[in-house]
């Protein structure tokens, strides 16, 4: 089921085909989502790409950090929203069952913008 998160004057849209988290788009609040976007493919829109030594696709063999294992095996495990002293925060958790790796992506939206520019910090 797709979900959205709003913070810092922005709307983040995510999809979950096959329980695999995909980042769809980020838009300023009040702007309509683009119509006619192509369907997400096996490798498109991966929210977090991660590479572990010995866990890569043979044609990449350490040459790329995107589209590598365990990143493409990650499965959505949940999300949690909370209010912080500086704004709103979203923590998205993904898990790779083959390695037991747990990945958290943290989106921190700030209540005030800087010079009318929306600010959201993301870390993994």
N, CA, C and O of each residue as an XYZ file, in Angstrom:
496
protein
N       0.825     -1.170      0.000
C       0.000      0.000      0.000
C       0.882      1.251      0.000
O       1.741      1.380      0.872
N       0.703      2.157     -0.929
C       1.524      3.380     -0.956
C       1.266      4.246      0.280
O       0.198      4.170      0.888
N       2.253      5.066      0.642
C       2.045      6.024      1.718
C       2.815      7.295      1.425
O       3.758      7.304      0.633
N       2.388      8.390      2.091
C       3.036      9.681      1.943
C       3.416     10.208      3.312
O       2.850      9.815      4.332
N       4.393     11.112      3.310
C       4.813     11.786      4.533
C       5.048     13.242      4.197
O       5.690     13.558      3.196
N       4.530     14.134      5.033
C       4.675     15.569      4.807
C       5.480     16.195      5.934
O       5.218     15.961      7.114
N       6.467     16.996      5.544
C       7.287     17.729      6.513
C       8.113     18.763      5.777
O       8.448     18.588      4.605
N       8.438     19.837      6.468
C       9.326     20.847      5.900
C       8.811     21.455      4.612
O       9.604     21.926      3.797
N       7.489     21.456      4.404
C       6.926     22.025      3.185
C       6.969     21.101      1.992
O       6.744     21.535      0.862
N       7.261     19.812      2.228
C       7.382     18.832      1.150
C       6.498     17.616      1.403
O       6.178     17.301      2.549
N       6.109     16.940      0.333
C       5.384     15.670      0.418
C       6.247     14.590     -0.224
O       6.616     14.697     -1.393
N       6.568     13.550      0.543
C       7.345     12.408      0.064
C       6.380     11.267     -0.211
O       5.534     10.962      0.630
N       6.489     10.635     -1.364
C       5.599      9.529     -1.724
C       6.396      8.239     -1.887
O       7.441      8.214     -2.537
N       5.881      7.171     -1.284
C       6.522      5.865     -1.306
C       5.527      4.818     -1.790
O       4.320      4.972     -1.600
N       6.020      3.766     -2.408
C       5.203      2.623     -2.806
C       5.848      1.361     -2.252
O       7.033      1.348     -1.920
N       5.047      0.295     -2.157
C       5.518     -0.959     -1.577
C       5.176     -2.155     -2.454
O       4.488     -3.063     -1.988
N       5.630     -2.194     -3.707
C       5.325     -3.380     -4.518
C       6.046     -4.605     -3.953
O       7.267     -4.592     -3.793
N       5.294     -5.656     -3.655
C       5.908     -6.863     -3.099
C       6.592     -6.625     -1.773
O       7.545     -7.330     -1.441
N       6.126     -5.634     -0.989
C       6.702     -5.277      0.299
C       8.137     -4.766      0.183
O       8.916     -4.855      1.132
N       8.476     -4.230     -0.990
C       9.798     -3.647     -1.216
C       9.621     -2.143     -1.325
O       8.921     -1.674     -2.222
N      10.233     -1.383     -0.442
C      10.048      0.060     -0.369
C      10.644      0.745     -1.591
O      11.807      0.540     -1.937
N       9.823      1.558     -2.230
C      10.260      2.324     -3.398
C       9.917      3.787     -3.194
O       8.791      4.124     -2.826
N      10.891      4.658     -3.434
C      10.692      6.095     -3.358
C      10.108      6.536     -4.692
O      10.701      6.290     -5.743
N       8.954      7.182     -4.654
C       8.277      7.567     -5.890
C       8.596      8.997     -6.295
O       9.059      9.230     -7.412
N       8.357      9.963     -5.408
C       8.699     11.350     -5.713
C       8.598     12.212     -4.464
O       8.012     11.814     -3.457
N       9.191     13.416     -4.555
C       9.080     14.428     -3.517
C       8.640     15.710     -4.214
O       9.209     16.108     -5.230
N       7.604     16.356     -3.639
C       7.040     17.560     -4.245
C       6.725     18.588     -3.166
O       6.471     18.222     -2.018
N       6.738     19.874     -3.524
C       6.289     20.884     -2.569
C       4.824     20.646     -2.204
O       4.051     20.158     -3.029
N       4.437     20.991     -0.965
C       3.052     20.848     -0.532
C       2.126     21.574     -1.498
O       2.426     22.681     -1.945
N       1.007     20.947     -1.815
C       0.015     21.557     -2.690
C       0.217     21.308     -4.165
O      -0.647     21.657     -4.969
N       1.341     20.711     -4.547
C       1.598     20.399     -5.959
C       1.109     18.983     -6.231
O       1.454     18.047     -5.510
N       0.305     18.835     -7.278
C      -0.262     17.528     -7.621
C       0.825     16.572     -8.098
O       1.797     16.978     -8.736
N       0.640     15.299     -7.777
C       1.582     14.262     -8.226
C       1.536     14.160     -9.749
O       0.472     14.315    -10.348
N       2.673     13.903    -10.373
C       2.686     13.738    -11.828
C       1.842     12.544    -12.253
O       1.812     11.523    -11.567
N       1.174     12.671    -13.358
C       0.338     11.599    -13.885
C       1.117     10.807    -14.935
O       2.003     11.349    -15.596
N       0.786      9.535    -15.083
C       1.380      8.712    -16.134
C       2.800      8.268    -15.895
O       3.509      7.931    -16.844
N       3.238      8.259    -14.635
C       4.587      7.764    -14.360
C       4.653      6.281    -14.704
O       3.675      5.560    -14.507
N       5.793      5.814    -15.218
C       5.894      4.379    -15.529
C       5.820      3.537    -14.265
O       6.137      4.006    -13.171
N       5.399      2.287    -14.428
C       5.381      1.353    -13.307
C       6.800      1.147    -12.806
O       7.761      1.235    -13.570
N       6.920      0.874    -11.519
C       8.237      0.612    -10.943
C       8.729     -0.761    -11.374
O       7.989     -1.742    -11.308
N       9.964     -0.826    -11.810
C      10.573     -2.090    -12.195
C      11.333     -2.710    -11.037
O      11.315     -2.188     -9.923
N      11.986     -3.800    -11.295
C      12.736     -4.539    -10.275
C      13.765     -3.652     -9.567
O      13.962     -3.769     -8.357
N      14.410     -2.778    -10.311
C      15.498     -1.985     -9.754
C      15.144     -0.513     -9.576
O      15.932      0.226     -8.985
N      14.009     -0.065    -10.056
C      13.723      1.369    -10.026
C      13.150      1.827     -8.697
O      12.371      1.118     -8.061
N      13.547      3.014     -8.292
C      13.005      3.643     -7.113
C      13.433      3.066     -5.780
O      12.810      3.366     -4.762
N      14.462      2.257     -5.748
C      14.916      1.668     -4.483
C      15.235      2.799     -3.514
O      16.041      3.677     -3.821
N      14.598      2.778     -2.335
C      14.774      3.863     -1.366
C      16.192      3.902     -0.808
O      16.738      4.985     -0.598
N      16.788      2.757     -0.567
C      18.155      2.682     -0.057
C      18.935      1.636     -0.843
O      18.539      0.472     -0.910
N      20.037      2.058     -1.430
C      20.937      1.104     -2.086
C      22.093      0.848     -1.134
O      22.671      1.778     -0.571
N      22.414     -0.399     -0.966
C      23.499     -0.754     -0.054
C      24.243     -1.947     -0.630
O      23.642     -2.821     -1.255
N      25.524     -1.979     -0.423
C      26.367     -3.036     -0.966
C      27.208     -3.607      0.172
O      27.805     -2.859      0.947
N      27.250     -4.918      0.265
C      28.110     -5.602      1.234
C      29.077     -6.498      0.466
O      28.676     -7.158     -0.493
N      30.307     -6.527      0.862
C      31.317     -7.341      0.206
C      30.854     -8.792      0.112
O      30.405     -9.380      1.096
N      30.970     -9.356     -1.084
C      30.582    -10.734     -1.317
C      29.101    -10.912     -1.577
O      28.645    -12.037     -1.779
N      28.338     -9.826     -1.577
C      26.892     -9.868     -1.755
C      26.483     -9.040     -2.972
O      25.464     -8.351     -2.925
N      27.239     -9.088     -4.042
C      26.891     -8.264     -5.195
C      26.417     -9.112     -6.371
O      26.613    -10.327     -6.410
N      25.787     -8.430     -7.326
C      25.342     -9.069     -8.564
C      26.589     -9.334     -9.407
O      27.452     -8.460     -9.480
N      26.726    -10.504    -10.052
C      27.948    -10.824    -10.779
C      28.391     -9.759    -11.784
O      29.589     -9.509    -11.913
N      27.453     -9.123    -12.500
C      27.897     -8.136    -13.487
C      28.361     -6.833    -12.842
O      29.012     -6.031    -13.512
N      28.058     -6.596    -11.589
C      28.547     -5.407    -10.896
C      29.905     -5.695    -10.268
O      30.817     -4.874    -10.366
N      30.047     -6.813     -9.647
C      31.261     -7.295     -8.993
C      32.089     -6.179     -8.357
O      33.269     -6.003     -8.659
N      31.426     -5.424     -7.459
C      32.122     -4.382     -6.719
C      32.270     -3.068     -7.455
O      32.844     -2.121     -6.917
N      31.758     -2.989     -8.691
C      31.927     -1.778     -9.477
C      30.874     -0.719     -9.184
O      31.093      0.460     -9.461
N      29.738     -1.118     -8.630
C      28.648     -0.174     -8.390
C      28.079     -0.386     -6.991
O      28.066     -1.500     -6.468
N      27.610      0.706     -6.402
C      26.959      0.609     -5.097
C      25.446      0.567     -5.233
O      24.756      0.235     -4.269
N      24.917      0.891     -6.394
C      23.470      0.814     -6.603
C      23.123     -0.526     -7.225
O      23.945     -1.135     -7.910
N      21.913     -0.976     -6.985
C      21.458     -2.234     -7.574
C      22.237     -3.436     -7.099
O      22.393     -4.404     -7.843
N      22.730     -3.396     -5.878
C      23.545     -4.491     -5.352
C      22.832     -5.156     -4.185
O      21.933     -4.578     -3.575
N      23.246     -6.368     -3.891
C      22.748     -7.055     -2.708
C      23.507     -6.540     -1.501
O      24.684     -6.213     -1.650
N      22.938     -6.446     -0.351
C      21.589     -6.828      0.007
C      20.541     -5.755     -0.261
O      19.366     -5.961      0.044
N      20.938     -4.608     -0.825
C      19.996     -3.515     -1.042
C      18.734     -3.891     -1.791
O      17.643     -3.458     -1.419
N      18.864     -4.697     -2.849
C      17.666     -5.039     -3.623
C      16.824     -6.131     -2.963
O      15.713     -6.414     -3.412
N      17.349     -6.748     -1.896
C      16.550     -7.739     -1.155
C      15.805     -7.133      0.021
O      14.961     -7.799      0.621
N      16.097     -5.883      0.363
C      15.481     -5.272      1.536
C      13.967     -5.304      1.440
O      13.392     -5.053      0.381
N      13.333     -5.614      2.556
C      11.872     -5.649      2.649
C      11.426     -4.650      3.709
O      12.055     -4.511      4.759
N      10.346     -3.967      3.420
C       9.774     -2.983      4.329
C       9.341     -3.659      5.621
O       8.620     -4.657      5.595
N       9.785     -3.111      6.759
C       9.425     -3.679      8.059
C       8.545     -2.731      8.871
O       7.982     -3.126      9.892
N       8.424     -1.483      8.421
C       7.556     -0.547      9.120
C       8.101      0.861      9.110
O       9.222      1.116      8.670
N       7.271      1.776      9.609
C       7.715      3.153      9.756
C       7.120      3.736     11.026
O       6.111      3.254     11.541
N       7.760      4.775     11.514
C       7.315      5.425     12.740
C       7.506      6.929     12.579
O       8.572      7.385     12.165
N       6.475      7.691     12.905
C       6.550      9.143     12.860
C       6.575      9.687     14.274
O       5.961      9.130     15.184
N       7.305     10.797     14.443
C       7.283     11.456     15.741
C       7.580     12.934     15.556
O       8.108     13.363     14.530
N       7.228     13.697     16.576
C       7.510     15.123     16.594
C       8.762     15.337     17.424
O       8.905     14.771     18.508
N       9.676     16.162     16.905
C      10.910     16.479     17.614
C      10.920     17.978     17.921
O      10.068     18.708     17.415
N      11.846     18.445     18.722
C      11.897     19.886     19.017
C      12.111     20.762     17.769
O      11.757     21.941     17.776
N      12.679     20.201     16.716
C      12.935     20.986     15.507
C      11.942     20.729     14.386
O      12.019     21.389     13.350
N      11.016     19.799     14.553
C      10.044     19.515     13.492
C       9.515     18.102     13.587
O       9.258     17.588     14.676
N       9.354     17.476     12.422
C       8.816     16.112     12.362
C       9.880     15.160     11.863
O      10.804     15.554     11.152
N       9.735     13.875     12.252
C      10.703     12.859     11.846
C       9.969     11.583     11.439
O       8.989     11.181     12.066
N      10.467     10.961     10.375
C       9.969      9.665      9.916
C      11.138      8.695      9.905
O      12.185      8.977      9.321
N      10.955      7.542     10.556
C      11.978      6.489     10.535
C      11.367      5.298      9.804
O      10.364      4.733     10.239
N      11.990      4.926      8.686
C      11.543      3.787      7.887
C      12.527      2.647      8.105
O      13.736      2.834      7.968
N      12.016      1.469      8.444
C      12.875      0.313      8.701
C      12.698     -0.716      7.595
O      11.581     -1.039      7.191
N      13.842     -1.227      7.112
C      13.862     -2.306      6.122
C      14.802     -3.392      6.635
O      15.738     -3.115      7.384
N      14.539     -4.633      6.221
C      15.330     -5.772      6.691
C      15.683     -6.673      5.519
O      14.871     -6.898      4.622
N      16.915     -7.186      5.543
C      17.325     -8.224      4.601
C      17.363     -9.536      5.372
O      18.223     -9.732      6.230
N      16.435    -10.429      5.067
C      16.337    -11.684      5.812
C      17.544    -12.592      5.599
O      17.889    -13.368      6.489
N      18.195    -12.512      4.432
C      19.331    -13.397      4.156
C      20.521    -13.100      5.060
O      21.224    -14.019      5.480
N      20.755    -11.820      5.366
C      21.908    -11.449      6.191
C      21.520    -11.001      7.597
O      22.374    -10.923      8.480
N      20.242    -10.708      7.811
C      19.800    -10.173      9.091
C      20.049     -8.679      9.224
O      19.816     -8.101     10.285
N      20.523     -8.048      8.146
C      20.810     -6.626      8.166
C      19.520     -5.822      8.333
O      18.520     -6.085      7.665
N      19.560     -4.846      9.230
C      18.429     -3.945      9.478
C      18.875     -2.536      9.094
O      19.916     -2.062      9.551
N      18.089     -1.874      8.259
C      18.427     -0.547      7.763
C      17.334      0.427      8.178
O      16.149      0.164      7.976
N      17.736      1.551      8.758
C      16.782      2.594      9.110
C      17.107      3.852      8.315
O      18.238      4.337      8.345
N      16.118      4.378      7.605
C      16.240      5.655      6.907
C      15.486      6.681      7.726
O      14.318      6.486      8.063
N      16.161      7.777      8.046
C      15.570      8.803      8.900
C      15.391     10.080      8.083
O      16.352     10.649      7.564
N      14.143     10.511      7.986
C      13.794     11.757      7.312
C      13.425     12.752      8.405
O      12.494     12.505      9.172
N      14.137     13.867      8.489
C      13.879     14.875      9.514
C      13.458     16.166      8.833
O      14.256     16.814      8.155
N      12.193     16.534      9.021
C      11.675     17.771      8.452
C      11.733     18.871      9.485
O      11.423     18.648     10.655
N      12.127     20.046      9.063
C      12.270     21.168      9.978
C      11.063     22.077      9.866
O      10.582     22.354      8.767
N      10.572     22.543     11.017
C       9.373     23.364     11.063
C       9.507     24.668     10.304
O       8.546     25.118      9.682
N      10.658     25.273     10.341
C      10.870     26.535      9.630
C      11.763     26.291      8.428
O      12.656     25.444      8.469
N      11.525     27.017      7.381
C      12.375     26.876      6.204
C      13.457     27.946      6.225
O      13.365     28.915      6.978
N      14.457     27.774      5.419
C      15.584     28.694      5.341
C      15.427     29.508      4.070
O      15.595     28.978      2.971
N      15.114     30.762      4.200
C      14.945     31.601      3.016
C      13.851     31.095      2.101
O      13.987     31.172      0.880
N      12.750     30.570      2.671
C      11.629     30.015      1.917
C      11.997     28.769      1.115
O      11.324     28.436      0.139
N      13.045     28.093      1.517
C      13.434     26.829      0.887
C      13.084     25.702      1.862
O      13.504     25.724      3.019
N      12.317     24.721      1.391
C      11.941     23.593      2.244
C      13.181     22.773      2.597
O      14.056     22.545      1.761
N      13.233     22.338      3.853
C      14.402     21.583      4.312
C      13.965     20.268      4.946
O      13.163     20.251      5.880
N      14.501     19.171      4.430
C      14.342     17.848      5.030
C      15.702     17.164      4.934
O      16.294     17.090      3.857
N      16.193     16.666      6.067
C      17.476     15.958      6.080
C      17.191     14.464      6.106
O      16.313     14.013      6.841
N      17.920     13.700      5.316
C      17.740     12.246      5.271
C      19.077     11.585      5.565
O      20.115     11.997      5.048
N      19.038     10.558      6.398
C      20.228      9.755      6.663
C      19.808      8.298      6.747
O      18.637      7.994      6.976
N      20.758      7.403      6.562
C      20.487      5.972      6.638
C      21.470      5.335      7.582
O      21.423      4.124      7.797
